Amino acid sequence: MDKTLLKDSAAYVRDALVKASDGQYSEYGYLVKIFEDAILRG
């Protein structure tokens, strides 16, 4: 997993976590995308 990508995108990751926990309006797509990218980059 590319931890540098997550570190450099900390604000994006934080916002994605907030959106994923937004109750009935939650959206997981952003969180899935950043972790997929981090995993694929190794």
MARBA-3410 file (N, C-alpha, C, O; in Angstrom, 1 decimal):
42
0.8,-1.2,0.0,0.0,0.0,0.0,0.9,1.2,0.0,1.8,1.3,0.8 ~ 0.6,2.2,-0.8,1.3,3.4,-1.0,0.9,4.4,0.1,-0.1,5.1,0.0 ~ 1.6,4.3,1.3,1.3,5.2,2.4,1.5,6.7,2.1,0.9,7.5,2.7 ~ 2.5,6.9,1.2,2.8,8.3,0.8,1.6,9.0,0.2,1.3,10.1,0.4 ~ 0.9,8.2,-0.7,-0.3,8.8,-1.3,-1.3,9.1,-0.3,-1.9,10.2,-0.3
-1.5,8.3,0.7,-2.5,8.6,1.8,-2.1,9.8,2.6,-2.9,10.6,3.0 ~ -0.7,9.8,2.9,-0.2,11.0,3.7,-0.3,12.3,2.9,-0.8,13.3,3.5 ~ 0.0,12.3,1.7,-0.1,13.5,0.8,-1.5,13.9,0.5,-1.8,15.0,0.2 ~ -2.4,13.0,0.7,-3.9,13.3,0.4,-4.7,13.2,1.7,-5.8,12.8,1.7 ~ -4.1,13.6,2.8,-4.7,13.5,4.1,-6.0,14.2,4.2,-7.0,13.7,4.7
-6.1,15.4,3.6,-7.4,16.1,3.6,-8.5,15.4,2.8,-9.6,15.3,3.3 ~ -8.1,14.8,1.7,-9.0,14.0,0.9,-9.5,12.8,1.6,-10.7,12.5,1.6 ~ -8.6,12.1,2.3,-8.9,10.9,3.0,-9.9,11.3,4.2,-10.9,10.6,4.4 ~ -9.6,12.3,4.9,-10.4,12.8,6.0,-11.8,13.1,5.5,-12.8,12.7,6.1 ~ -11.9,13.9,4.4,-13.2,14.2,3.9,-14.0,13.0,3.4,-15.2,12.9,3.6
-13.3,12.0,2.8,-13.9,10.8,2.4,-14.4,10.0,3.6,-15.5,9.4,3.5 ~ -13.7,10.0,4.7,-14.1,9.3,5.9,-15.4,10.0,6.5,-16.3,9.3,6.9 ~ -15.4,11.3,6.5,-16.5,12.0,7.0,-17.8,11.7,6.1,-18.8,11.5,6.6 ~ -17.6,11.7,4.8,-18.7,11.5,3.9,-19.2,10.0,4.0,-20.4,9.8,3.9 ~ -18.3,9.1,4.3,-18.7,7.7,4.5,-19.5,7.5,5.7,-20.2,6.5,5.9
-19.3,8.4,6.7,-20.0,8.2,8.0,-21.2,9.2,8.1,-21.6,9.5,9.3 ~ -21.7,9.6,7.0,-22.7,10.7,7.0,-24.2,10.2,7.1,-25.1,10.7,6.5 ~ -24.4,9.1,7.9,-25.7,8.6,8.1,-26.4,8.1,6.8,-25.8,7.4,6.0 ~ -27.6,8.5,6.6,-28.4,8.1,5.4,-27.8,8.7,4.1,-28.2,8.2,3.1 ~ -27.0,9.7,4.2,-26.5,10.3,3.0,-25.0,9.9,2.8,-24.3,10.5,2.0
-24.6,8.8,3.4,-23.2,8.4,3.3,-22.9,7.9,1.9,-23.7,7.4,1.1 ~ -21.7,8.2,1.5,-21.1,7.9,0.2,-19.8,7.3,0.3,-18.9,8.0,0.8 ~ -19.6,6.0,-0.1,-18.3,5.3,0.1,-17.4,5.4,-1.1,-16.2,5.0,-1.0 ~ -17.9,5.9,-2.2,-17.1,5.9,-3.5,-15.8,6.5,-3.4,-14.8,6.1,-3.9 ~ -15.7,7.7,-2.7,-14.5,8.4,-2.6,-13.4,7.7,-1.7,-12.2,7.6,-2.0
-13.9,7.1,-0.7,-13.0,6.3,0.2,-12.5,5.0,-0.5,-11.3,4.7,-0.4 ~ -13.4,4.4,-1.2,-13.0,3.2,-2.0,-11.9,3.6,-3.0,-10.9,2.9,-3.2 ~ -12.1,4.7,-3.7,-11.2,5.1,-4.8,-9.8,5.4,-4.2,-8.8,4.9,-4.8 ~ -9.7,6.1,-3.1,-8.4,6.5,-2.6,-7.6,5.2,-2.1,-6.4,5.1,-2.3 ~ -8.3,4.3,-1.5,-7.7,3.1,-1.0,-7.3,2.1,-2.2,-6.3,1.5,-2.1
-8.2,2.1,-3.2,-7.8,1.3,-4.4,-6.6,1.8,-5.0,-5.7,1.0,-5.4 ~ -6.5,3.1,-5.2,-5.3,3.7,-5.8,-4.1,3.5,-4.9,-3.0,3.1,-5.5 ~ -4.2,3.6,-3.6,-3.0,3.3,-2.7,-2.6,1.9,-2.8,-1.4,1.6,-2.8 ~ -3.5,0.9,-2.9,-3.2,-0.5,-3.0,-2.6,-0.8,-4.4,-1.6,-1.5,-4.4 ~ -3.1,-0.2,-5.4,-2.6,-0.5,-6.8,-1.2,0.1,-7.0,-0.4,-0.5,-7.7
-0.9,1.2,-6.3,0.4,1.8,-6.4,1.5,1.1,-5.6,2.7,1.2,-5.8 ~ 1.0,0.2,-4.7,1.9,-0.6,-3.9,2.5,0.1,-2.8,3.3,-0.5,-2.0
END
